[in-house]
Every structure is written in C-alpha cells, then in structure tokens.
Amino acid sequence: MIINKRSKIAIGVIIFLELLFLVRAYFIYSFLTNDSLTGDGVHDPEKYDREFFSTIVYSILIMIFLVVIGILIFKKRTCEIED
C-alpha cells in the first residue's frame, strides 16, 4: 500500500494547514483591496492582485512538495519496517 495511516494523517494535517493559510490570505487580500479600511490612501488593486496570486501559487506548490515528501518518507519507513 502506497499510503499508510501515518501518510494519511500527515497529508491531512498539511492540507488543513494549507486551507487555513488560504483563508487567512484571502481575508488579508480583501482587507487590502478595500481602501477605506487600509487608510493608506493608495488604491492599487493590480499590486494586491499580483501579490495575492503569487502567494497562492507559491503556497500550493509548497503544499504539493510537502505532501510528496511526506508520502516518500512514510513509504520508505514502511518499506524498512516490512523488510
């Protein structure tokens, strides 16, 4: 079996934390795009859009990397235990 119980738990934790990060990032993005709340007087939605999307892309890539690493580590440990 490629994914054992430990791998499922690790993947679940990583995905849960990623979802929390994405929700947090969206709230920050919403806060920054609403100029009346920021009070900085600079309304540049393109800047915030670029930063938001680059943050989301980097975050998803890091999550995928961590999931793959988690699967490989737990698979390796499972194979060592079975041998």
C-alpha positions as CSV (number, residue, x, y, z in Angstrom):
1,M,0.0,0.0,0.0
2,I,1.5,3.3,-1.1
3,I,-0.3,5.5,1.5
4,N,-0.4,4.2,5.1
5,K,-2.2,5.6,8.1
6,R,0.8,7.9,9.0
7,S,0.9,9.3,5.5
8,K,-2.8,10.0,5.5
9,I,-2.5,11.8,8.8
10,A,0.5,13.9,7.6
11,I,-1.3,14.7,4.3
12,G,-4.5,15.7,6.3
13,V,-2.5,18.0,8.6
14,I,-0.7,19.6,5.7
15,I,-3.9,20.2,3.7
16,F,-5.7,21.5,6.8
17,L,-2.9,24.0,7.5
18,E,-2.9,25.0,3.8
19,L,-6.6,25.7,3.8
20,L,-6.2,27.8,6.9
21,F,-3.4,29.7,5.2
22,L,-5.5,30.3,2.1
23,V,-8.5,31.6,4.1
24,R,-6.1,33.9,6.0
25,A,-4.5,35.1,2.8
26,Y,-8.0,35.8,1.3
27,F,-9.0,37.8,4.3
28,I,-5.8,39.9,4.2
29,Y,-6.3,40.4,0.4
30,S,-9.9,41.5,1.0
31,F,-8.7,43.9,3.7
32,L,-6.0,45.4,1.4
33,T,-8.3,45.8,-1.6
34,N,-10.8,47.8,0.5
35,D,-9.1,51.2,0.5
36,S,-11.4,52.6,3.2
37,L,-10.1,50.0,5.7
38,T,-6.4,50.3,5.0
39,G,-6.2,54.0,5.4
40,D,-3.0,54.3,3.4
41,G,-4.7,56.3,0.6
42,V,-3.1,54.3,-2.1
43,H,-5.5,52.2,-4.0
44,D,-3.6,49.8,-6.3
45,P,-5.6,46.7,-6.8
46,E,-3.3,45.4,-9.5
47,K,-0.4,45.3,-7.0
48,Y,-2.5,43.4,-4.5
49,D,-3.8,41.0,-7.1
50,R,-0.2,40.1,-8.2
51,E,0.9,39.6,-4.7
52,F,-2.1,37.6,-3.8
53,F,-1.9,35.3,-6.7
54,S,1.8,34.8,-6.4
55,T,1.4,34.0,-2.7
56,I,-1.3,31.4,-3.5
57,V,0.7,29.8,-6.3
58,Y,3.8,29.5,-4.0
59,S,1.7,28.2,-1.2
60,I,0.1,25.5,-3.3
61,L,3.5,24.5,-4.8
62,I,5.0,24.2,-1.3
63,M,2.0,22.2,-0.1
64,I,2.4,19.7,-3.1
65,F,6.1,19.4,-2.3
66,L,5.4,18.7,1.4
67,V,2.8,16.1,0.5
68,V,5.1,14.3,-1.9
69,I,8.0,14.4,0.7
70,G,5.6,13.1,3.4
71,I,4.5,10.2,1.2
72,L,8.1,9.3,0.3
73,I,9.3,9.5,3.9
74,F,6.5,7.4,5.3
75,K,6.6,4.9,2.3
76,K,10.4,4.5,2.9
77,R,9.8,3.9,6.6
78,T,7.0,1.4,5.9
79,C,9.2,-0.5,3.5
80,E,12.1,-0.6,6.0
81,I,9.7,-2.0,8.7
82,E,8.3,-4.6,6.4
83,D,11.7,-5.9,5.4
